[in-house]
Amino acid sequence: MEIKGVGDSFQKGLTCTSKIKENNSFQRLLDAKLSDVGGVASCAPSASRRELLEQSETMLTLLDGFARDLSNAGRTLKDMEPLVKTIETELVKLESSAEKADGRLKGFLNHLAVTGEVAVLKFHRGDFV
């Protein structure tokens, strides 16, 4: 059994693509609606917002390491001091950057900064002895 003419339809070209090229009414309608609305806001975070999120991730990682060190009986407070100094340094950066944030992100960053401050304060006060 021999099948003939199967490849002929692809050689001629698809009719639906030629209709799209000729009649781009959907694109015109979409452009008109977008101009009425004023465009579409980007879903990607801005550079400053991305930096704030990276700083908060760094702080969360440091606080997680601090909690792990506290639960490790083999770690002394003297061993943990460099980590606490790093947390203090990152807190200064985070607090100064949080002023640029707005809305819920600012609230999150403030909450994170307070959590870090409390951990550092308890460490220096001797609560973990």
Sequence and secondary structure as in RCSB ss.txt:
>XXXX:A:sequence
MEIKGVGDSFQKGLTCTSKIKENNSFQRLLDAKLSDVGGVASCAPSASRRELLEQSETMLTLLDGFARDLSNAGR
TLKDMEPLVKTIETELVKLESSAEKADGRLKGFLNHLAVTGEVAVLKFHRGDFV
>XXXX:A:secstr
    STTHHHHH  HHHHHHHH  HHHHHHHHHHHHHT    SS  HHHHHHHHHHHHHHHHHHHHHHHHH TT 
 HHHHHHHHHHHHHHHHHHHHHHTT  HHHHHHHHHHHHHHHHHHHHHHHTTT 
